[in-house]
């Protein structure tokens, strides 16, 4: 049996580790984070990226149809 102090430390460590590994990615950045081969966009390029804008529009349509 573990002591309450050890259990509390373990829970805190688990929460910290989850925070380091799992993070929500906003819809507007998901394609950039996971589906783009570019490591970084030039100034102004991201805002006008047709691929990102199309993916964002498709994502919004899907969410509207799948509440």
C-alpha positions as CSV (number, residue, x, y, z in Angstrom):
1,X,0.0,0.0,0.0
2,X,1.3,3.4,-0.9
3,X,1.2,6.4,1.4
4,X,-1.1,9.4,0.5
5,X,1.9,11.6,0.0
6,X,3.4,9.2,-2.6
7,X,0.1,8.9,-4.4
8,X,-0.3,12.7,-4.5
9,X,3.2,13.1,-5.9
10,X,2.5,10.4,-8.5
11,X,-0.8,12.1,-9.6
12,X,1.0,15.5,-9.9
13,X,3.8,13.8,-12.0
14,X,1.2,12.2,-14.2
15,X,-0.6,15.5,-14.8
16,X,2.7,17.2,-15.6
17,X,3.7,14.5,-18.0
18,X,0.4,14.6,-19.8
19,X,0.7,18.3,-20.2
20,X,4.1,17.8,-21.8
21,X,2.9,15.2,-24.2
22,X,-0.7,15.9,-25.1
23,X,-1.8,19.3,-26.2
24,X,-4.9,20.4,-28.1
25,X,-4.1,21.9,-31.5
26,X,-6.6,24.5,-32.8
27,X,-8.3,23.6,-36.0
28,X,-6.6,26.4,-37.9
29,X,-3.2,24.9,-37.0
30,X,-3.8,21.2,-37.2
31,X,-2.9,20.8,-40.9
32,X,0.3,22.9,-40.3
33,X,1.3,20.8,-37.3
34,X,0.6,17.4,-38.7
35,X,0.2,17.5,-42.5
36,X,2.7,20.1,-43.8
37,X,6.2,19.4,-44.9
38,X,7.3,23.0,-44.3
39,X,8.9,23.6,-40.9
40,X,8.1,27.3,-41.0
41,X,6.2,29.8,-43.1
42,X,7.5,33.1,-44.2
43,X,5.9,36.3,-42.9
44,X,2.4,36.6,-44.4
45,X,2.5,33.2,-46.1
46,X,0.6,31.4,-43.4
47,X,-2.4,33.8,-43.5
48,X,-2.8,33.2,-47.2
49,X,-2.1,29.5,-47.4
50,X,-4.8,28.0,-49.6
51,X,-4.2,24.5,-48.3
52,X,-4.6,25.6,-44.7
53,X,-7.7,27.7,-45.4
54,X,-9.4,24.8,-47.4
55,X,-8.6,22.4,-44.6
56,X,-10.0,24.8,-42.0
57,X,-13.2,25.2,-44.0
58,X,-13.6,21.5,-44.4
59,X,-13.1,21.0,-40.7
60,X,-15.7,23.6,-39.8
61,X,-18.2,21.9,-42.2
62,X,-17.5,18.5,-40.7
63,X,-18.0,19.8,-37.1
64,X,-21.3,21.5,-38.2
65,X,-22.6,18.2,-39.4
66,X,-21.3,16.1,-36.5
67,X,-22.4,17.9,-33.3
